[in-house]
């Protein structure tokens, strides 16, 4: 894994957890159940390198399963949980049981009214409106 992190350039300290075409669960009550990451906002990579996202990153998702109103549509979403362990600045490592996102509106407010499951502290600090709806912040 260390050689993989060395080739990432400026994002060297970040773990490449969720990449393009990764399937994630939707952790809010917006109507989606399963989504696929189809883009990562703010990623400046190299030609033919697959973009990756981490905790608290804004991604573009396509909803694969859910209610008919949101299926087959594209939305912006924020990553709130990832399975791959990542290191916090205090030296602790943390990982979650699943990969999850929260669908947000273009202005950054969550589309749903409640978030199921824990939310990473990094996502809660970067997106305060998500933190206000979270039941548990880890």
N, CA, C and O of each residue as an XYZ file, in Angstrom:
552
protein
N       0.819     -1.190      0.000
C       0.000      0.000      0.000
C       0.858      1.246      0.000
O       0.429      2.273     -0.526
N       2.048      1.201      0.565
C       2.879      2.403      0.624
C       3.320      2.845     -0.762
O       3.403      4.045     -1.028
N       3.609      1.885     -1.662
C       4.006      2.278     -3.009
C       2.842      2.894     -3.768
O       3.050      3.722     -4.654
N       1.627      2.503     -3.433
C       0.464      3.104     -4.066
C       0.328      4.565     -3.628
O      -0.018      5.425     -4.438
N       0.595      4.843     -2.365
C       0.475      6.200     -1.877
C       1.580      7.103     -2.414
O       1.384      8.315     -2.504
N       2.727      6.548     -2.772
C       3.831      7.368     -3.251
C       3.574      7.933     -4.639
O       4.127      8.981     -4.975
N       2.770      7.290     -5.443
C       2.556      7.755     -6.805
C       1.408      8.748     -6.919
O       1.083      9.178     -8.025
N       0.792      9.119     -5.815
C      -0.369      9.986     -5.882
C      -0.028     11.468     -5.886
O      -0.936     12.293     -5.993
N       1.220     11.833     -5.777
C       1.609     13.238     -5.901
C       1.153     14.092     -4.739
O       1.487     13.805     -3.589
N       0.388     15.148     -5.026
C       0.007     16.105     -4.005
C      -0.986     15.524     -3.002
O      -1.099     16.029     -1.885
N      -1.697     14.482     -3.380
C      -2.643     13.853     -2.458
C      -1.993     12.638     -1.809
O      -2.666     11.648     -1.520
N      -0.704     12.713     -1.584
C       0.078     11.579     -1.094
C      -0.401     11.062      0.249
O      -0.378      9.854      0.483
N      -0.832     11.946      1.137
C      -1.226     11.518      2.469
C      -2.626     10.955      2.546
O      -3.037     10.495      3.611
N      -3.372     10.973      1.464
C      -4.750     10.529      1.487
C      -4.867      9.115      0.935
O      -4.179      8.748     -0.018
N      -5.738      8.337      1.537
C      -5.929      6.961      1.079
C      -6.898      6.958     -0.096
O      -7.960      7.574     -0.011
N      -6.562      6.286     -1.184
C      -7.485      6.220     -2.326
C      -8.623      5.245     -2.043
O      -8.554      4.084     -2.446
N      -9.651      5.693     -1.366
C     -10.684      4.804     -0.860
C     -11.783      4.527     -1.880
O     -11.984      3.376     -2.268
N     -12.482      5.544     -2.311
C     -13.591      5.381     -3.248
C     -13.179      5.962     -4.582
O     -12.713      7.100     -4.656
N     -13.348      5.186     -5.627
C     -12.941      5.681     -6.924
C     -14.142      5.752     -7.859
O     -15.269      5.426     -7.485
N     -13.873      6.179     -9.062
C     -14.873      6.253    -10.109
C     -15.531      4.881    -10.279
O     -14.828      3.871    -10.304
N     -16.849      4.818    -10.397
C     -17.646      3.600    -10.557
C     -17.793      2.782     -9.269
O     -18.230      1.633     -9.336
N     -17.448      3.326     -8.113
C     -17.666      2.633     -6.843
C     -19.142      2.738     -6.462
O     -19.757      3.793     -6.619
N     -19.706      1.639     -5.962
C     -21.087      1.652     -5.503
C     -21.118      1.961     -4.012
O     -20.379      1.362     -3.230
N     -21.973      2.897     -3.625
C     -22.079      3.348     -2.242
C     -23.546      3.333     -1.828
O     -24.441      3.410     -2.669
N     -23.779      3.231     -0.525
C     -25.140      3.311     -0.013
C     -25.483      4.766      0.259
O     -24.618      5.571      0.603
N     -26.745      5.085      0.100
C     -27.234      6.438      0.384
C     -27.762      6.427      1.804
O     -28.679      5.670      2.123
N     -27.188      7.264      2.662
C     -27.475      7.201      4.095
C     -28.550      8.177      4.553
O     -28.728      8.364      5.756
N     -29.265      8.800      3.634
C     -30.325      9.710      4.056
C     -31.666      9.223      3.509
O     -31.735      8.207      2.818
N     -32.729      9.964      3.829
C     -34.068      9.548      3.408
C     -34.543     10.336      2.179
O     -35.713     10.710      2.091
N     -33.641     10.583      1.245
C     -33.995     11.321      0.032
C     -34.675     10.433     -1.006
O     -35.203     10.946     -1.993
N     -34.677      9.130     -0.812
C     -35.333      8.222     -1.743
C     -34.385      7.248     -2.397
O     -34.833      6.228     -2.921
N     -33.099      7.516     -2.389
C     -32.124      6.618     -2.987
C     -31.648      5.581     -1.994
O     -31.586      5.840     -0.792
N     -31.312      4.404     -2.498
C     -30.784      3.338     -1.651
C     -29.347      2.994     -2.025
O     -28.502      2.816     -1.147
N     -29.065      2.901     -3.328
C     -27.751      2.529     -3.818
C     -27.374      3.503     -4.936
O     -28.187      3.813     -5.808
N     -26.128      3.978     -4.894
C     -25.671      4.943     -5.890
C     -24.284      4.548     -6.381
O     -23.584      3.770     -5.733
N     -23.897      5.089     -7.526
C     -22.584      4.840     -8.098
C     -21.878      6.185     -8.297
O     -22.463      7.135     -8.818
N     -20.618      6.247     -7.877
C     -19.842      7.475     -8.037
C     -19.428      7.594     -9.499
O     -18.802      6.687    -10.048
N     -19.778      8.714    -10.127
C     -19.428      8.915    -11.530
C     -18.509     10.111    -11.723
O     -18.106     10.400    -12.850
N     -18.168     10.814    -10.642
C     -17.246     11.933    -10.764
C     -16.842     12.443     -9.402
O     -17.566     12.272     -8.422
N     -15.669     13.077     -9.344
C     -15.156     13.642     -8.099
C     -14.859     15.116     -8.355
O     -14.042     15.449     -9.214
N     -15.518     15.990     -7.614
C     -15.306     17.427     -7.781
C     -13.973     17.840     -7.168
O     -13.606     17.381     -6.086
N     -13.264     18.697     -7.860
C     -12.012     19.230     -7.342
C     -10.829     18.306     -7.488
O      -9.774     18.581     -6.917
N     -10.961     17.216     -8.231
C      -9.845     16.294     -8.404
C      -9.034     16.728     -9.616
O      -9.564     16.811    -10.724
N      -7.758     17.002     -9.410
C      -6.857     17.379    -10.494
C      -5.804     16.288    -10.591
O      -4.788     16.329     -9.896
N      -6.047     15.332    -11.440
C      -5.165     14.181    -11.538
C      -4.343     14.210    -12.805
O      -4.103     15.261    -13.400
N      -3.922     13.037    -13.197
C      -3.107     12.839    -14.374
C      -3.961     12.128    -15.417
O      -4.926     11.445    -15.073
N      -3.616     12.284    -16.671
C      -4.338     11.640    -17.751
C      -4.400     10.126    -17.538
O      -3.386      9.492    -17.243
N      -5.577      9.561    -17.686
C      -5.879      8.136    -17.533
C      -5.762      7.623    -16.094
O      -5.834      6.413    -15.879
N      -5.589      8.478    -15.133
C      -5.597      8.043    -13.742
C      -7.031      8.109    -13.225
O      -7.732      9.095    -13.455
N      -7.458      7.078    -12.539
C      -8.827      7.022    -12.037
C      -8.952      7.943    -10.831
O      -8.205      7.789     -9.865
N      -9.880      8.897    -10.864
C     -10.033      9.807     -9.720
C     -10.597      9.082     -8.507
O     -11.414      8.170     -8.638
N     -10.148      9.501     -7.314
C     -10.644      8.885     -6.088
C     -11.158      9.950     -5.139
O     -10.793     11.122     -5.233
N     -12.006      9.520     -4.231
C     -12.610     10.412     -3.241
C     -12.375      9.852     -1.847
O     -12.206      8.647     -1.664
N     -12.368     10.745     -0.875
C     -12.193     10.387      0.532
C     -13.368     10.928      1.340
O     -14.361     11.403      0.789
N     -13.231     10.845      2.634
C     -14.229     11.389      3.550
C     -14.382     12.895      3.306
O     -13.391     13.602      3.124
N     -15.614     13.375      3.302
C     -16.002     14.776      3.186
C     -15.801     15.351      1.789
O     -15.923     16.563      1.613
N     -15.500     14.527      0.794
C     -15.365     15.018     -0.576
C     -16.729     15.101     -1.247
O     -17.637     14.321     -0.957
N     -16.848     16.069     -2.156
C     -18.059     16.229     -2.950
C     -17.916     15.397     -4.216
O     -16.935     15.535     -4.946
N     -18.889     14.539     -4.475
C     -18.842     13.658     -5.641
C     -20.153     13.773     -6.411
O     -21.159     14.247     -5.884
N     -20.123     13.330     -7.664
C     -21.334     13.221     -8.470
C     -21.733     11.752     -8.469
O     -20.914     10.883     -8.768
N     -22.995     11.472     -8.132
C     -23.461     10.088     -8.080
C     -24.653      9.907     -9.002
O     -25.395     10.846     -9.291
N     -24.815      8.671     -9.455
C     -25.980      8.257    -10.210
C     -26.722      7.244     -9.355
O     -26.141      6.237     -8.949
N     -27.987      7.492     -9.076
C     -28.758      6.613     -8.193
C     -29.191      5.383     -8.988
O     -29.834      5.505    -10.031
N     -28.836      4.198     -8.488
C     -29.137      2.943     -9.159
C     -30.384      2.263     -8.608
O     -31.157      1.679     -9.368
N     -30.590      2.332     -7.284
C     -31.768      1.736     -6.664
C     -32.405      2.768     -5.755
O     -31.715      3.550     -5.100
N     -33.723      2.762     -5.723
C     -34.436      3.690     -4.862
C     -35.820      3.974     -5.409
O     -36.339      3.216     -6.227
N     -36.413      5.061     -4.960
C     -37.759      5.414     -5.410
C     -37.715      5.874     -6.871
O     -36.675      6.332     -7.343
N     -38.825      5.756     -7.581
C     -38.832      6.119     -9.002
C     -38.503      7.593     -9.274
O     -38.059      7.932    -10.372
N     -38.714      8.463     -8.294
C     -38.438      9.891     -8.506
C     -36.944     10.185     -8.605
O     -36.544     11.121     -9.298
N     -36.120      9.403     -7.924
C     -34.683      9.680     -7.913
C     -33.860      8.679     -8.721
O     -32.691      8.940     -9.004
N     -34.441      7.544     -9.098
C     -33.696      6.563     -9.882
C     -33.306      7.123    -11.238
O     -34.032      7.923    -11.827
N     -32.134      6.686    -11.730
C     -31.613      7.074    -13.045
C     -31.372      8.570    -13.159
O     -31.448      9.129    -14.253
N     -31.085      9.219    -12.045
C     -30.772     10.646    -12.059
C     -29.423     10.869    -11.421
O     -28.935     10.041    -10.652
N     -28.816     12.019    -11.757
C     -27.512     12.382    -11.207
C     -27.692     13.442    -10.128
O     -28.492     14.367    -10.271
N     -26.929     13.288     -9.037
C     -26.979     14.232     -7.927
C     -25.570     14.479     -7.406
O     -24.660     13.679     -7.628
N     -25.408     15.594     -6.714
C     -24.186     15.815     -5.951
C     -24.363     15.121     -4.603
O     -25.468     15.050     -4.065
N     -23.255     14.612     -4.069
C     -23.312     13.914     -2.790
C     -22.006     14.140     -2.035
O     -20.984     14.479     -2.630
N     -22.052     13.950     -0.725
C     -20.889     14.086      0.146
C     -20.606     12.729      0.772
O     -21.517     12.077      1.283
N     -19.353     12.303      0.736
C     -18.950     11.027      1.325
C     -18.878     11.203      2.840
O     -18.155     12.071      3.329
N     -19.631     10.378      3.590
C     -19.627     10.487      5.055
C     -18.987      9.282      5.734
O     -18.592      9.374      6.897
N     -18.874      8.145      5.028
C     -18.228      6.954      5.588
C     -17.445      6.254      4.490
O     -17.839      6.265      3.324
N     -16.319      5.639      4.882
C     -15.556      4.822      3.945
C     -15.002      3.610      4.673
O     -14.657      3.677      5.853
N     -14.921      2.494      3.942
C     -14.427      1.254      4.529
C     -12.923      1.255      4.714
O     -12.419      0.705      5.693
N     -12.209      1.858      3.797
C     -10.748      1.823      3.873
C     -10.271      2.660      5.060
O     -10.717      3.795      5.226
N      -9.376      2.124      5.884
C      -8.887      2.887      7.039
C      -8.143      4.145      6.603
O      -7.400      4.138      5.622
N      -8.360      5.228      7.354
C      -7.627      6.457      7.094
C      -7.101      6.998      8.410
O      -7.657      6.738      9.477
N      -6.027      7.751      8.313
C      -5.335      8.238      9.500
C      -5.745      9.668      9.802
O      -5.777     10.524      8.918
N      -6.057      9.909     11.070
C      -6.395     11.259     11.511
C      -5.131     11.974     11.950
O      -4.120     11.325     12.218
N      -5.165     13.303     12.031
C      -3.950     14.043     12.419
C      -3.389     13.680     13.791
O      -2.196     13.859     14.033
N      -4.237     13.171     14.698
C      -3.733     12.790     16.019
C      -3.082     11.409     16.020
O      -2.586     10.963     17.055
N      -3.078     10.719     14.863
C      -2.397      9.442     14.753
C      -3.300      8.225     14.830
O      -2.832      7.105     14.626
N      -4.583      8.411     15.117
C      -5.491      7.273     15.196
C      -5.977      6.893     13.799
O      -6.115      7.743     12.920
N      -6.230      5.608     13.617
C      -6.774      5.103     12.365
C      -8.244      4.787     12.576
O      -8.628      4.280     13.630
N      -9.067      5.084     11.582
C     -10.504      4.832     11.696
C     -11.019      4.281     10.372
O     -10.562      4.678      9.300
N     -11.981      3.357     10.464
C     -12.670      2.842      9.283
C     -14.108      2.529      9.687
O     -14.411      2.378     10.871
N     -14.981      2.434      8.701
C     -16.390      2.177      8.939
C     -16.780      0.851      8.297
O     -15.980      0.244      7.585
N     -18.000      0.406      8.546
C     -18.472     -0.867      8.008
C     -18.865     -0.790      6.546
O     -18.852     -1.804      5.849
N     -19.218      0.407      6.065
C     -19.654      0.530      4.680
C     -19.206      1.865      4.107
O     -18.697      2.730      4.820
N     -19.406      2.010      2.808
C     -19.173      3.272      2.119
C     -20.524      3.946      1.960
O     -21.460      3.340      1.438
N     -20.638      5.193      2.403
C     -21.942      5.853      2.365
C     -21.798      7.311      1.967
O     -20.777      7.949      2.223
N     -22.854      7.826      1.327
C     -22.910      9.227      0.913
C     -24.237      9.827      1.363
O     -25.188      9.112      1.680
N     -24.277     11.154      1.383
C     -25.501     11.905      1.624
C     -25.737     12.771      0.397
O     -24.856     13.531     -0.005
N     -26.913     12.663     -0.198
C     -27.237     13.466     -1.382
C     -27.517     14.894     -0.940
O     -28.275     15.130      0.001
N     -26.892     15.850     -1.638
C     -27.042     17.259     -1.288
C     -27.567     18.030     -2.490
O     -27.440     17.586     -3.631
N     -28.155     19.187     -2.220
C     -28.593     20.111     -3.260
C     -27.382     20.872     -3.788
O     -26.311     20.795     -3.187
N     -27.517     21.603     -4.891
C     -26.363     22.350     -5.419
C     -25.760     23.376     -4.447
O     -24.587     23.728     -4.577
N     -26.551     23.859     -3.471
C     -26.017     24.815     -2.499
C     -25.377     24.148     -1.290
O     -24.844     24.844     -0.425
N     -25.414     22.812     -1.203
C     -24.742     22.098     -0.122
C     -25.633     21.646      1.007
O     -25.147     21.028      1.954
N     -26.928     21.931      0.944
C     -27.838     21.463      1.990
C     -28.291     20.045      1.667
O     -28.521     19.731      0.499
N     -28.424     19.185      2.665
C     -28.856     17.804      2.407
C     -30.272     17.753      1.834
O     -31.141     18.533      2.223
N     -30.484     16.836      0.915
C     -31.798     16.691      0.284
C     -32.795     16.023      1.221
O     -33.982     16.347      1.199
N     -32.320     15.092      2.042
C     -33.175     14.407      3.009
C     -33.273     15.176      4.307
O     -32.662     16.232      4.475
N     -34.063     14.620      5.233
C     -34.260     15.280      6.522
C     -33.578     14.553      7.675
O     -33.484     15.105      8.772
N     -33.099     13.326      7.454
C     -32.384     12.610      8.500
C     -31.287     11.763      7.873
O     -31.378     11.366      6.711
N     -30.250     11.492      8.656
C     -29.119     10.691      8.195
C     -29.034      9.455      9.071
O     -28.989      9.551     10.297
N     -29.013      8.284      8.427
C     -28.936      7.020      9.155
C     -27.477      6.627      9.338
O     -26.685      6.692      8.398
N     -27.127      6.222     10.545
C     -25.777      5.752     10.826
C     -24.837      6.878     11.215
O     -25.213      8.050     11.206
N     -23.601      6.506     11.558
C     -22.628      7.509     11.995
C     -22.084      8.333     10.831
O     -22.115      7.915      9.673
N     -21.586      9.518     11.182
C     -20.958     10.430     10.226
C     -19.548     10.705     10.724
O     -19.345     10.934     11.916
N     -18.583     10.686      9.831
C     -17.197     10.962     10.214
C     -17.053     12.420     10.651
O     -17.718     13.309     10.119
N     -16.184     12.645     11.616
C     -15.969     13.989     12.141
C     -15.464     14.940     11.065
O     -15.811     16.121     11.072
N     -14.642     14.436     10.135
C     -14.107     15.279      9.064
C     -15.228     15.810      8.167
O     -15.190     16.963      7.738
N     -16.217     14.970      7.888
C     -17.351     15.407      7.074
C     -18.230     16.380      7.847
O     -18.767     17.323      7.265
N     -18.386     16.166      9.146
C     -19.211     17.061      9.956
C     -18.581     18.442     10.086
O     -19.294     19.445     10.125
N     -17.247     18.507     10.153
C     -16.583     19.803     10.257
C     -16.637     20.575      8.950
O     -16.793     21.796      8.953
N     -16.510     19.874      7.840
C     -16.498     20.551      6.541
C     -17.900     20.923      6.054
O     -18.062     21.919      5.349
N     -18.915     20.133      6.422
C     -20.296     20.351      5.996
C     -21.176     20.486      7.244
O     -21.729     19.483      7.695
N     -21.324     21.680      7.816
C     -22.077     21.845      9.078
C     -23.570     21.511      8.966
O     -24.184     21.124      9.961
N     -24.158     21.653      7.787
C     -25.577     21.318      7.653
C     -25.795     19.811      7.714
O     -26.854     19.356      8.146
N     -24.803     19.036      7.286
C     -24.884     17.591      7.441
C     -24.709     17.212      8.902
O     -25.366     16.296      9.395
N     -23.812     17.925      9.600
C     -23.572     17.645     11.013
C     -24.819     17.909     11.856
O     -25.049     17.213     12.845
N     -25.622     18.900     11.482
C     -26.813     19.203     12.268
C     -27.871     18.105     12.147
O     -28.692     17.942     13.050
N     -27.862     17.350     11.045
C     -28.834     16.271     10.866
C     -28.318     14.921     11.323
O     -29.088     13.965     11.412
N     -27.027     14.824     11.616
C     -26.433     13.544     11.981
C     -26.855     13.118     13.383
O     -26.978     13.945     14.287
N     -27.075     11.805     13.550
C     -27.418     11.291     14.876
C     -26.146     11.012     15.673
O     -26.106     11.252     16.880
N     -25.107     10.506     15.005
C     -23.837     10.183     15.665
C     -22.699     10.746     14.834
O     -22.649     10.539     13.622
N     -21.788     11.455     15.478
C     -20.572     11.937     14.804
C     -19.399     11.256     15.474
O     -19.190     11.388     16.680
N     -18.624     10.513     14.665
C     -17.468      9.776     15.203
C     -16.200     10.428     14.720
O     -15.106      9.971     15.051
